[in-house]
């Protein structure tokens, strides 16, 4: 089995970062828009609440 490594110069990584930043349309220091559907949010909220409730019952 061989392992390959990606070696990139600092200037090349800077170019990749600048290209990614310009393609996303956001500027440095500004928050990036995060889109989530209501169903996904509710599912995540219920899951987190369940984990916290289980942890509270275990600790108690």
Secondary structure by P-SEA (a helix, b strand, c coil): cbbbbbbbcaaaaaaaaaaaaaaaccccccccbbbbcaaaaaaaaaaaaaaaaaaaaaac
